[in-house]
Amino acid sequence: MNFSTAKNEIMHLLSRVDVKELPKVIKWIKTSGELDDCFNDNEKIILRGIAKDLRVCLPMEAMFSSESFAIQKAQQNPLPLVHVDAFLYDEDTVDVLCEEGKMSRYYCLHCGSHRTAPLEFISHSFSTGELKYIFRHVLPDLTGQMVVDVGSRLGAVLYGGYLYSSAAKLFGVEINAEFIDLQKMVIQKYGFGDRVEVIHADICSQVNLLQNADVVVMNNVFEYFLELHEQIRAWQCIRHNVRKKGALLVTVPSIKESLTTLQGKKDSVDIHQWVEELPVNYNLYMGKDGDPDAFKDIHLYRIL
Ligand SMILES: C[S@@+](CC[C@H](N)C(=O)[O-])C[C@H]1O[C@@H](n2cnc3c(N)ncnc32)[C@H](O)[C@@H]1O
């Protein structure tokens, strides 16, 4: 069926709906989420393709054994913690894996009993829904702008920014060489090289990039990956070099929360003279793509 036949059929169908029922039908079309699968955008299809390519290159928890500090830290959590990368595994994929018994959302409180509790999931990447939300709804038009993703890992922010924004250039800086190789593989396969570049480095060695960035993205960068004193050093570097007036900083969680985990050392980074927080619309309806709880962790700041 071509576009004009489909359009005519939909108009014909709507004209036959009882007028009293019509508002209900329109509301259902707009908000129910049952039609979401029909409205998959091209960008989302590409991102799903990338996730599929990456899944086969990584173990299910999407961590490399070289990340010994992060693995150790997760093991110290008082409750069972499962790494599920939200970019690689969307809700539907997790459901399928649970049905196949390859993953579980629950753990047993007493072995052998039916008493179970939900497992705590941790993701080291943004989901495709969060990427669309950030680049289409949180950030303004990025035409001609330079974006830096601090700790680019699988490259999700770079691919999302390439597809959902007009940013002129997107740089990813990642300290782990194995993730740099994966990002390079994707950039080459999907032809993102005209606007995306990745650098294998500690962000603290990239002061030029930080000083020239129009947008800096920081998704849980340091907490799980660096010792406390290294986190303080890295935050101080960000504080002193992300300083282009009017530049934007997107963080998860809020800067205040990240600094609180630095315990008594949080005063070593003074944020009041540095940034102002900007309002973000957390109530946006994004159908199946949107998890309002996850959106609430996304914070936007402007450099003063
Ligand atoms: C939670 S992941 C963020 C992934 C990605 N930005 C996203 O949102 O999908 C954080 C990444 O930061 C990297 N990282 C930690 N400290 C770093 C540093 N000092 N310089 C560069 N990368 C760092 C880690 O290796 C990890 O891959």
The ligand as a Gaussian input file, in Angstrom:
#p B3LYP/6-31G(d) Opt

LIG

0 1
 C       29.549000       5.205000      32.501000
 S       30.616000       5.163000      31.128000
 C       29.857000       6.419000      30.105000
 C       29.558000       5.930000      28.706000
 C       29.028000       6.907000      27.698000
 N       29.489000       8.249000      27.900000
 C       27.517000       6.894000      27.676000
 O       26.914000       7.763000      28.269000
 O       26.905000       6.016000      27.081000
 C       32.049000       5.985000      31.750000
 C       33.313000       5.727000      30.948000
 O       34.290000       6.690000      31.353000
 C       35.576000       6.125000      31.234000
 N       36.494000       6.933000      32.054000
 C       36.596000       6.947000      33.404000
 N       37.532000       7.834000      33.789000
 C       38.035000       8.417000      32.647000
 C       39.012000       9.414000      32.391000
 N       39.686000       9.987000      33.394000
 N       39.262000       9.756000      31.126000
 C       38.589000       9.165000      30.091000
 N       37.644000       8.201000      30.274000
 C       37.359000       7.844000      31.542000
 C       35.368000       4.690000      31.718000
 O       36.370000       3.825000      31.229000
 C       33.951000       4.380000      31.173000
 O       34.046000       3.673000      29.964000

